[in-house]
Structures are given as C-alpha cells and as structure tokens.
Amino acid sequence: MAHLTLEPNLATPDDAYEALIAAHDGLTREESEALNARLILILMNQIGDLQVIREALAAAKR
C-alpha cells in the first residue's frame, strides 16, 4: 500500500514552483482557478491511488 510522501521529493523545487507560477501568467482569476482544478485532476490521475489522494487531501486541510 502506497503512502503520501511529505518529505521534499523534487530535484529542483524552485524550478517546479517557477513553472507553476509561469503557467498562470496572463490568466484571469477564473482562468487561474480553472487551471488549478484541471491540474489537480491530472495529478490525481497520475497518483492513481485513492488512499494516497485521501491522505493528500487531509494533509492539505491541516
């Protein structure tokens, strides 16, 4: 059974953050929120494990 990874796991976290911010350049608030929603669904599909997704949701609410 997989578990949520909360330890740093990106080789270049600053680059990943920069890419996320750049993806929102020029978008309205509504477009930005829609991008975030689509990204979340894509990443949930990539994870593919409902238990890990539930752990991530719980961690995000804390």
All heavy atoms as a GROMACS GRO file, in nm:
protein
  473
    1MET      N    1   0.084  -0.118   0.000
    1MET     CA    2   0.000   0.000   0.000
    1MET      C    3   0.089   0.124   0.000
    1MET      O    4   0.179   0.137   0.080
    1MET     CB    5  -0.088  -0.003   0.125
    1MET     CG    6  -0.179   0.114   0.139
    1MET     SD    7  -0.305   0.072   0.259
    1MET     CE    8  -0.323   0.220   0.346
    2ALA      N    9   0.060   0.214  -0.090
    2ALA     CA   10   0.138   0.338  -0.101
    2ALA      C   11   0.097   0.436   0.008
    2ALA      O   12  -0.015   0.431   0.058
    2ALA     CB   13   0.118   0.400  -0.238
    3HIS      N   14   0.189   0.523   0.042
    3HIS     CA   15   0.162   0.628   0.140
    3HIS      C   16   0.204   0.762   0.082
    3HIS      O   17   0.292   0.770  -0.003
    3HIS     CB   18   0.236   0.601   0.271
    3HIS     CG   19   0.186   0.482   0.344
    3HIS    ND1   20   0.071   0.483   0.418
    3HIS    CD2   21   0.233   0.356   0.351
    3HIS    CE1   22   0.050   0.365   0.470
    3HIS    NE2   23   0.147   0.286   0.430
    4LEU      N   24   0.142   0.864   0.132
    4LEU     CA   25   0.173   1.000   0.089
    4LEU      C   26   0.315   1.037   0.129
    4LEU      O   27   0.357   1.013   0.241
    4LEU     CB   28   0.074   1.097   0.154
    4LEU     CG   29   0.088   1.244   0.117
    4LEU    CD1   30   0.058   1.266  -0.030
    4LEU    CD2   31  -0.006   1.326   0.203
    5THR      N   32   0.389   1.098   0.036
    5THR     CA   33   0.523   1.146   0.063
    5THR      C   34   0.515   1.294   0.098
    5THR      O   35   0.472   1.375   0.016
    5THR     CB   36   0.613   1.128  -0.061
    5THR    OG1   37   0.618   0.990  -0.093
    5THR    CG2   38   0.753   1.182  -0.037
    6LEU      N   39   0.553   1.328   0.221
    6LEU     CA   40   0.553   1.467   0.263
    6LEU      C   41   0.694   1.525   0.275
    6LEU      O   42   0.710   1.644   0.294
    6LEU     CB   43   0.478   1.483   0.396
    6LEU     CG   44   0.328   1.456   0.389
    6LEU    CD1   45   0.266   1.464   0.528
    6LEU    CD2   46   0.260   1.552   0.295
    7GLU      N   47   0.792   1.441   0.259
    7GLU     CA   48   0.931   1.487   0.258
    7GLU      C   49   0.960   1.548   0.121
    7GLU      O   50   0.899   1.509   0.022
    7GLU     CB   51   1.027   1.371   0.284
    7GLU     CG   52   1.009   1.305   0.419
    7GLU     CD   53   1.033   1.400   0.535
    7GLU    OE1   54   1.128   1.480   0.528
    7GLU    OE2   55   0.956   1.394   0.633
    8PRO      N   56   1.052   1.645   0.115
    8PRO     CA   57   1.087   1.704  -0.016
    8PRO      C   58   1.122   1.593  -0.116
    8PRO      O   59   1.196   1.501  -0.084
    8PRO     CB   60   1.209   1.790   0.017
    8PRO     CG   61   1.190   1.828   0.161
    8PRO     CD   62   1.128   1.706   0.225
    9ASN      N   63   1.064   1.603  -0.236
    9ASN     CA   64   1.078   1.495  -0.333
    9ASN      C   65   1.104   1.547  -0.474
    9ASN      O   66   1.096   1.473  -0.570
    9ASN     CB   67   0.951   1.409  -0.330
    9ASN     CG   68   0.968   1.276  -0.398
    9ASN    OD1   69   1.075   1.217  -0.395
    9ASN    ND2   70   0.862   1.228  -0.460
   10LEU      N   71   1.132   1.676  -0.487
   10LEU     CA   72   1.161   1.735  -0.618
   10LEU      C   73   1.310   1.765  -0.628
   10LEU      O   74   1.368   1.822  -0.536
   10LEU     CB   75   1.084   1.866  -0.637
   10LEU     CG   76   0.933   1.854  -0.654
   10LEU    CD1   77   0.868   1.991  -0.641
   10LEU    CD2   78   0.900   1.793  -0.789
   11ALA      N   79   1.368   1.727  -0.740
   11ALA     CA   80   1.511   1.754  -0.760
   11ALA      C   81   1.539   1.904  -0.762
   11ALA      O   82   1.640   1.950  -0.709
   11ALA     CB   83   1.560   1.688  -0.888
   12THR      N   84   1.449   1.979  -0.825
   12THR     CA   85   1.465   2.124  -0.836
   12THR      C   86   1.332   2.192  -0.800
   12THR      O   87   1.258   2.237  -0.889
   12THR     CB   88   1.511   2.165  -0.976
   12THR    OG1   89   1.419   2.114  -1.072
   12THR    CG2   90   1.651   2.112  -1.007
   13PRO      N   91   1.302   2.201  -0.671
   13PRO     CA   92   1.172   2.255  -0.630
   13PRO      C   93   1.150   2.400  -0.674
   13PRO      O   94   1.037   2.437  -0.709
   13PRO     CB   95   1.172   2.243  -0.478
   13PRO     CG   96   1.315   2.226  -0.440
   13PRO     CD   97   1.383   2.161  -0.557
   14ASP      N   98   1.254   2.480  -0.676
   14ASP     CA   99   1.237   2.619  -0.720
   14ASP      C  100   1.196   2.626  -0.867
   14ASP      O  101   1.113   2.708  -0.905
   14ASP     CB  102   1.365   2.700  -0.697
   14ASP     CG  103   1.394   2.724  -0.550
   14ASP    OD1  104   1.301   2.712  -0.468
   14ASP    OD2  105   1.510   2.755  -0.517
   15ASP      N  106   1.253   2.538  -0.948
   15ASP     CA  107   1.216   2.534  -1.089
   15ASP      C  108   1.072   2.488  -1.106
   15ASP      O  109   0.999   2.540  -1.192
   15ASP     CB  110   1.309   2.442  -1.167
   15ASP     CG  111   1.451   2.495  -1.178
   15ASP    OD1  112   1.471   2.617  -1.160
   15ASP    OD2  113   1.541   2.414  -1.204
   16ALA      N  114   1.030   2.392  -1.026
   16ALA     CA  115   0.892   2.343  -1.033
   16ALA      C  116   0.796   2.455  -0.993
   16ALA      O  117   0.692   2.476  -1.059
   16ALA     CB  118   0.874   2.221  -0.943
   17TYR      N  119   0.829   2.528  -0.888
   17TYR     CA  120   0.744   2.640  -0.844
   17TYR      C  121   0.738   2.747  -0.952
   17TYR      O  122   0.632   2.800  -0.983
   17TYR     CB  123   0.797   2.697  -0.713
   17TYR     CG  124   0.713   2.810  -0.661
   17TYR    CD1  125   0.589   2.785  -0.601
   17TYR    CD2  126   0.755   2.942  -0.672
   17TYR    CE1  127   0.511   2.889  -0.554
   17TYR    CE2  128   0.677   3.046  -0.625
   17TYR     CZ  129   0.555   3.019  -0.566
   17TYR     OH  130   0.478   3.122  -0.520
   18GLU      N  131   0.853   2.777  -1.012
   18GLU     CA  132   0.858   2.877  -1.119
   18GLU      C  133   0.770   2.836  -1.236
   18GLU      O  134   0.699   2.918  -1.295
   18GLU     CB  135   1.002   2.896  -1.164
   18GLU     CG  136   1.021   3.003  -1.270
   18GLU     CD  137   1.167   3.020  -1.310
   18GLU    OE1  138   1.255   3.018  -1.222
   18GLU    OE2  139   1.190   3.036  -1.431
   19ALA      N  140   0.772   2.708  -1.272
   19ALA     CA  141   0.689   2.658  -1.382
   19ALA      C  142   0.541   2.673  -1.348
   19ALA      O  143   0.460   2.710  -1.435
   19ALA     CB  144   0.723   2.512  -1.412
   20LEU      N  145   0.505   2.644  -1.223
   20LEU     CA  146   0.366   2.659  -1.180
   20LEU      C  147   0.321   2.805  -1.190
   20LEU      O  148   0.214   2.835  -1.245
   20LEU     CB  149   0.349   2.609  -1.037
   20LEU     CG  150   0.211   2.626  -0.975
   20LEU    CD1  151   0.105   2.550  -1.053
   20LEU    CD2  152   0.215   2.583  -0.830
   21ILE      N  153   0.403   2.896  -1.140
   21ILE     CA  154   0.370   3.038  -1.145
   21ILE      C  155   0.363   3.086  -1.290
   21ILE      O  156   0.270   3.159  -1.328
   21ILE     CB  157   0.471   3.120  -1.063
   21ILE    CG1  158   0.465   3.080  -0.916
   21ILE    CG2  159   0.447   3.270  -1.081
   21ILE    CD1  160   0.328   3.090  -0.852
   22ALA      N  161   0.456   3.044  -1.373
   22ALA     CA  162   0.459   3.085  -1.513
   22ALA      C  163   0.334   3.038  -1.588
   22ALA      O  164   0.285   3.107  -1.678
   22ALA     CB  165   0.585   3.033  -1.582
   23ALA      N  166   0.282   2.922  -1.550
   23ALA     CA  167   0.161   2.870  -1.616
   23ALA      C  168   0.041   2.961  -1.593
   23ALA      O  169  -0.054   2.961  -1.671
   23ALA     CB  170   0.131   2.729  -1.565
   24HIS      N  171   0.046   3.042  -1.488
   24HIS     CA  172  -0.065   3.131  -1.454
   24HIS      C  173  -0.048   3.272  -1.511
   24HIS      O  174  -0.142   3.352  -1.503
   24HIS     CB  175  -0.080   3.140  -1.301
   24HIS     CG  176  -0.132   3.013  -1.241
   24HIS    ND1  177  -0.265   2.990  -1.220
   24HIS    CD2  178  -0.067   2.902  -1.199
   24HIS    CE1  179  -0.281   2.870  -1.166
   24HIS    NE2  180  -0.162   2.815  -1.153
   25ASP      N  181   0.067   3.300  -1.571
   25ASP     CA  182   0.091   3.434  -1.628
   25ASP      C  183  -0.016   3.470  -1.730
   25ASP      O  184  -0.047   3.391  -1.819
   25ASP     CB  185   0.229   3.440  -1.696
   25ASP     CG  186   0.342   3.460  -1.599
   25ASP    OD1  187   0.315   3.485  -1.480
   25ASP    OD2  188   0.458   3.449  -1.642
   26GLY      N  189  -0.073   3.588  -1.714
   26GLY     CA  190  -0.169   3.639  -1.809
   26GLY      C  191  -0.311   3.586  -1.794
   26GLY      O  192  -0.398   3.623  -1.872
   27LEU      N  193  -0.334   3.499  -1.696
   27LEU     CA  194  -0.467   3.444  -1.677
   27LEU      C  195  -0.548   3.530  -1.582
   27LEU      O  196  -0.493   3.591  -1.490
   27LEU     CB  197  -0.459   3.301  -1.618
   27LEU     CG  198  -0.385   3.196  -1.701
   27LEU    CD1  199  -0.390   3.061  -1.628
   27LEU    CD2  200  -0.443   3.184  -1.840
   28THR      N  201  -0.678   3.531  -1.604
   28THR     CA  202  -0.766   3.596  -1.508
   28THR      C  203  -0.776   3.506  -1.385
   28THR      O  204  -0.730   3.391  -1.387
   28THR     CB  205  -0.908   3.614  -1.566
   28THR    OG1  206  -0.965   3.483  -1.587
   28THR    CG2  207  -0.907   3.693  -1.695
   29ARG      N  208  -0.834   3.558  -1.280
   29ARG     CA  209  -0.852   3.476  -1.159
   29ARG      C  210  -0.932   3.350  -1.191
   29ARG      O  211  -0.897   3.240  -1.146
   29ARG     CB  212  -0.921   3.557  -1.050
   29ARG     CG  213  -0.940   3.477  -0.923
   29ARG     CD  214  -1.006   3.556  -0.816
   29ARG     NE  215  -1.026   3.471  -0.700
   29ARG     CZ  216  -1.027   3.512  -0.576
   29ARG    NH1  217  -1.009   3.639  -0.549
   29ARG    NH2  218  -1.046   3.429  -0.478
   30GLU      N  219  -1.038   3.364  -1.268
   30GLU     CA  220  -1.122   3.250  -1.303
   30GLU      C  221  -1.044   3.148  -1.387
   30GLU      O  222  -1.055   3.026  -1.365
   30GLU     CB  223  -1.247   3.296  -1.378
   30GLU     CG  224  -1.345   3.373  -1.292
   30GLU     CD  225  -1.305   3.520  -1.271
   30GLU    OE1  226  -1.220   3.573  -1.346
   30GLU    OE2  227  -1.359   3.580  -1.176
   31GLU      N  228  -0.966   3.196  -1.482
   31GLU     CA  229  -0.885   3.106  -1.564
   31GLU      C  230  -0.780   3.035  -1.480
   31GLU      O  231  -0.752   2.916  -1.499
   31GLU     CB  232  -0.818   3.183  -1.678
   31GLU     CG  233  -0.915   3.234  -1.782
   31GLU     CD  234  -0.852   3.334  -1.878
   31GLU    OE1  235  -0.754   3.403  -1.840
   31GLU    OE2  236  -0.903   3.345  -1.991
   32SER      N  237  -0.720   3.109  -1.387
   32SER     CA  238  -0.620   3.052  -1.298
   32SER      C  239  -0.680   2.943  -1.209
   32SER      O  240  -0.621   2.836  -1.190
   32SER     CB  241  -0.558   3.163  -1.213
   32SER     OG  242  -0.456   3.114  -1.131
   33GLU      N  243  -0.800   2.970  -1.156
   33GLU     CA  244  -0.867   2.869  -1.073
   33GLU      C  245  -0.902   2.746  -1.155
   33GLU      O  246  -0.890   2.633  -1.107
   33GLU     CB  247  -0.991   2.930  -1.008
   33GLU     CG  248  -0.956   3.030  -0.900
   33GLU     CD  249  -1.076   3.104  -0.844
   33GLU    OE1  250  -1.190   3.085  -0.894
   33GLU    OE2  251  -1.055   3.182  -0.749
   34ALA      N  252  -0.944   2.765  -1.280
   34ALA     CA  253  -0.975   2.652  -1.368
   34ALA      C  254  -0.850   2.572  -1.400
   34ALA      O  255  -0.854   2.448  -1.402
   34ALA     CB  256  -1.042   2.701  -1.496
   35LEU      N  257  -0.739   2.641  -1.423
   35LEU     CA  258  -0.611   2.572  -1.445
   35LEU      C  259  -0.574   2.487  -1.324
   35LEU      O  260  -0.536   2.370  -1.338
   35LEU     CB  261  -0.500   2.674  -1.475
   35LEU     CG  262  -0.357   2.619  -1.480
   35LEU    CD1  263  -0.341   2.521  -1.596
   35LEU    CD2  264  -0.258   2.731  -1.490
   36ASN      N  265  -0.586   2.545  -1.206
   36ASN     CA  266  -0.556   2.470  -1.083
   36ASN      C  267  -0.644   2.347  -1.071
   36ASN      O  268  -0.596   2.238  -1.036
   36ASN     CB  269  -0.571   2.558  -0.959
   36ASN     CG  270  -0.454   2.651  -0.940
   36ASN    OD1  271  -0.345   2.626  -0.987
   36ASN    ND2  272  -0.477   2.759  -0.868
   37ALA      N  273  -0.773   2.361  -1.099
   37ALA     CA  274  -0.864   2.247  -1.089
   37ALA      C  275  -0.826   2.137  -1.188
   37ALA      O  276  -0.823   2.019  -1.152
   37ALA     CB  277  -1.008   2.293  -1.114
   38ARG      N  278  -0.795   2.175  -1.312
   38ARG     CA  279  -0.753   2.074  -1.411
   38ARG      C  280  -0.623   2.008  -1.370
   38ARG      O  281  -0.607   1.886  -1.382
   38ARG     CB  282  -0.741   2.137  -1.550
   38ARG     CG  283  -0.874   2.177  -1.612
   38ARG     CD  284  -0.860   2.217  -1.759
   38ARG     NE  285  -0.765   2.326  -1.780
   38ARG     CZ  286  -0.795   2.456  -1.773
   38ARG    NH1  287  -0.918   2.495  -1.743
   38ARG    NH2  288  -0.703   2.547  -1.797
   39LEU      N  289  -0.529   2.087  -1.321
   39LEU     CA  290  -0.400   2.033  -1.278
   39LEU      C  291  -0.419   1.934  -1.164
   39LEU      O  292  -0.357   1.826  -1.164
   39LEU     CB  293  -0.307   2.147  -1.236
   39LEU     CG  294  -0.169   2.106  -1.185
   39LEU    CD1  295  -0.092   2.027  -1.291
   39LEU    CD2  296  -0.092   2.229  -1.141
   40ILE      N  297  -0.504   1.966  -1.069
   40ILE     CA  298  -0.530   1.875  -0.957
   40ILE      C  299  -0.585   1.743  -1.009
   40ILE      O  300  -0.540   1.636  -0.967
   40ILE     CB  301  -0.627   1.941  -0.856
   40ILE    CG1  302  -0.554   2.053  -0.780
   40ILE    CG2  303  -0.683   1.836  -0.759
   40ILE    CD1  304  -0.648   2.145  -0.704
   41LEU      N  305  -0.682   1.749  -1.100
   41LEU     CA  306  -0.739   1.625  -1.153
   41LEU      C  307  -0.635   1.544  -1.231
   41LEU      O  308  -0.631   1.420  -1.220
   41LEU     CB  309  -0.860   1.657  -1.241
   41LEU     CG  310  -0.980   1.713  -1.166
   41LEU    CD1  311  -1.088   1.758  -1.265
   41LEU    CD2  312  -1.036   1.612  -1.066
   42ILE      N  313  -0.551   1.610  -1.307
   42ILE     CA  314  -0.445   1.541  -1.382
   42ILE      C  315  -0.348   1.473  -1.286
   42ILE      O  316  -0.310   1.356  -1.304
   42ILE     CB  317  -0.372   1.639  -1.475
   42ILE    CG1  318  -0.464   1.680  -1.591
   42ILE    CG2  319  -0.240   1.580  -1.527
   42ILE    CD1  320  -0.414   1.799  -1.671
   43LEU      N  321  -0.308   1.545  -1.180
   43LEU     CA  322  -0.213   1.488  -1.084
   43LEU      C  323  -0.277   1.376  -1.002
   43LEU      O  324  -0.210   1.278  -0.968
   43LEU     CB  325  -0.157   1.597  -0.994
   43LEU     CG  326  -0.068   1.700  -1.066
   43LEU    CD1  327  -0.028   1.812  -0.972
   43LEU    CD2  328   0.054   1.632  -1.128
   44MET      N  329  -0.406   1.388  -0.970
   44MET     CA  330  -0.476   1.279  -0.901
   44MET      C  331  -0.476   1.153  -0.988
   44MET      O  332  -0.454   1.043  -0.939
   44MET     CB  333  -0.620   1.320  -0.866
   44MET     CG  334  -0.628   1.421  -0.753
   44MET     SD  335  -0.796   1.485  -0.727
   44MET     CE  336  -0.880   1.341  -0.667
   45ASN      N  337  -0.500   1.172  -1.117
   45ASN     CA  338  -0.496   1.059  -1.209
   45ASN      C  339  -0.356   0.999  -1.214
   45ASN      O  340  -0.340   0.876  -1.218
   45ASN     CB  341  -0.540   1.102  -1.348
   45ASN     CG  342  -0.550   0.986  -1.443
   45ASN    OD1  343  -0.632   0.898  -1.425
   45ASN    ND2  344  -0.464   0.986  -1.543
   46GLN      N  345  -0.253   1.083  -1.213
   46GLN     CA  346  -0.115   1.035  -1.215
   46GLN      C  347  -0.084   0.954  -1.090
   46GLN      O  348  -0.020   0.850  -1.097
   46GLN     CB  349  -0.018   1.153  -1.227
   46GLN     CG  350   0.129   1.116  -1.223
   46GLN     CD  351   0.172   1.032  -1.343
   46GLN    OE1  352   0.119   1.047  -1.453
   46GLN    NE2  353   0.266   0.943  -1.322
   47ILE      N  354  -0.130   1.000  -0.974
   47ILE     CA  355  -0.110   0.927  -0.849
   47ILE      C  356  -0.180   0.793  -0.857
   47ILE      O  357  -0.122   0.689  -0.824
   47ILE     CB  358  -0.161   1.009  -0.729
   47ILE    CG1  359  -0.074   1.132  -0.709
   47ILE    CG2  360  -0.166   0.923  -0.602
   47ILE    CD1  361  -0.132   1.236  -0.615
   48GLY      N  362  -0.307   0.795  -0.895
   48GLY     CA  363  -0.380   0.672  -0.920
   48GLY      C  364  -0.414   0.586  -0.800
   48GLY      O  365  -0.460   0.474  -0.815
   49ASP      N  366  -0.390   0.635  -0.680
   49ASP     CA  367  -0.416   0.558  -0.558
   49ASP      C  368  -0.507   0.641  -0.468
   49ASP      O  369  -0.464   0.745  -0.415
   49ASP     CB  370  -0.283   0.527  -0.488
   49ASP     CG  371  -0.297   0.439  -0.366
   49ASP    OD1  372  -0.390   0.463  -0.285
   49ASP    OD2  373  -0.213   0.349  -0.348
   50LEU      N  374  -0.631   0.597  -0.451
   50LEU     CA  375  -0.728   0.674  -0.377
   50LEU      C  376  -0.685   0.700  -0.233
   50LEU      O  377  -0.709   0.807  -0.179
   50LEU     CB  378  -0.865   0.606  -0.381
   50LEU     CG  379  -0.979   0.681  -0.313
   50LEU    CD1  380  -0.995   0.822  -0.369
   50LEU    CD2  381  -1.108   0.602  -0.325
   51GLN      N  382  -0.619   0.603  -0.170
   51GLN     CA  383  -0.574   0.623  -0.032
   51GLN      C  384  -0.471   0.736  -0.024
   51GLN      O  385  -0.475   0.820   0.066
   51GLN     CB  386  -0.517   0.495   0.027
   51GLN     CG  387  -0.474   0.508   0.172
   51GLN     CD  388  -0.586   0.556   0.264
   51GLN    OE1  389  -0.701   0.518   0.249
   51GLN    NE2  390  -0.552   0.641   0.360
   52VAL      N  391  -0.379   0.740  -0.117
   52VAL     CA  392  -0.278   0.847  -0.121
   52VAL      C  393  -0.347   0.981  -0.145
   52VAL      O  394  -0.312   1.082  -0.081
   52VAL     CB  395  -0.170   0.819  -0.226
   52VAL    CG1  396  -0.077   0.938  -0.243
   52VAL    CG2  397  -0.091   0.694  -0.190
   53ILE      N  398  -0.444   0.982  -0.234
   53ILE     CA  399  -0.518   1.106  -0.261
   53ILE      C  400  -0.591   1.152  -0.135
   53ILE      O  401  -0.588   1.271  -0.101
   53ILE     CB  402  -0.614   1.086  -0.379
   53ILE    CG1  403  -0.533   1.067  -0.508
   53ILE    CG2  404  -0.711   1.204  -0.392
   53ILE    CD1  405  -0.613   1.016  -0.626
   54ARG      N  406  -0.653   1.060  -0.064
   54ARG     CA  407  -0.721   1.096   0.061
   54ARG      C  408  -0.623   1.150   0.164
   54ARG      O  409  -0.653   1.246   0.236
   54ARG     CB  410  -0.797   0.977   0.117
   54ARG     CG  411  -0.923   0.948   0.039
   54ARG     CD  412  -1.001   0.833   0.098
   54ARG     NE  413  -1.130   0.821   0.032
   54ARG     CZ  414  -1.191   0.707   0.006
   54ARG    NH1  415  -1.137   0.593   0.043
   54ARG    NH2  416  -1.308   0.706  -0.054
   55GLU      N  417  -0.505   1.089   0.174
   55GLU     CA  418  -0.402   1.138   0.267
   55GLU      C  419  -0.359   1.279   0.227
   55GLU      O  420  -0.339   1.365   0.314
   55GLU     CB  421  -0.281   1.045   0.266
   55GLU     CG  422  -0.306   0.911   0.333
   55GLU     CD  423  -0.184   0.820   0.328
   55GLU    OE1  424  -0.071   0.870   0.331
   55GLU    OE2  425  -0.204   0.697   0.319
   56ALA      N  426  -0.345   1.304   0.098
   56ALA     CA  427  -0.305   1.436   0.050
   56ALA      C  428  -0.413   1.539   0.081
   56ALA      O  429  -0.381   1.652   0.124
   56ALA     CB  430  -0.276   1.432  -0.099
   57LEU      N  431  -0.537   1.504   0.062
   57LEU     CA  432  -0.647   1.596   0.092
   57LEU      C  433  -0.649   1.630   0.241
   57LEU      O  434  -0.665   1.746   0.279
   57LEU     CB  435  -0.781   1.535   0.049
   57LEU     CG  436  -0.801   1.525  -0.102
   57LEU    CD1  437  -0.921   1.436  -0.132
   57LEU    CD2  438  -0.818   1.662  -0.163
   58ALA      N  439  -0.630   1.529   0.324
   58ALA     CA  440  -0.628   1.552   0.469
   58ALA      C  441  -0.511   1.640   0.507
   58ALA      O  442  -0.523   1.732   0.589
   58ALA     CB  443  -0.624   1.419   0.544
   59ALA      N  444  -0.394   1.616   0.450
   59ALA     CA  445  -0.275   1.696   0.480
   59ALA      C  446  -0.296   1.841   0.436
   59ALA      O  447  -0.255   1.934   0.506
   59ALA     CB  448  -0.152   1.637   0.410
   60ALA      N  449  -0.360   1.861   0.321
   60ALA     CA  450  -0.383   1.996   0.271
   60ALA      C  451  -0.482   2.073   0.359
   60ALA      O  452  -0.473   2.195   0.368
   60ALA     CB  453  -0.434   1.989   0.127
   61LYS      N  454  -0.573   2.002   0.424
   61LYS     CA  455  -0.672   2.069   0.510
   61LYS      C  456  -0.613   2.109   0.646
   61LYS      O  457  -0.668   2.195   0.713
   61LYS     CB  458  -0.791   1.978   0.532
   61LYS     CG  459  -0.880   1.967   0.410
   61LYS     CD  460  -0.998   1.877   0.434
   61LYS     CE  461  -1.108   1.955   0.502
   61LYS     NZ  462  -1.233   1.878   0.511
   62ARG      N  463  -0.501   2.048   0.685
   62ARG     CA  464  -0.441   2.080   0.815
   62ARG      C  465  -0.375   2.213   0.813
   62ARG      O  466  -0.330   2.266   0.719
   62ARG     CB  467  -0.337   1.974   0.854
   62ARG     CG  468  -0.397   1.842   0.889
   62ARG     CD  469  -0.297   1.751   0.956
   62ARG     NE  470  -0.202   1.692   0.862
   62ARG     CZ  471  -0.215   1.570   0.808
   62ARG    NH1  472  -0.316   1.496   0.839
   62ARG    NH2  473  -0.126   1.524   0.724
   0.00000   0.00000   0.00000
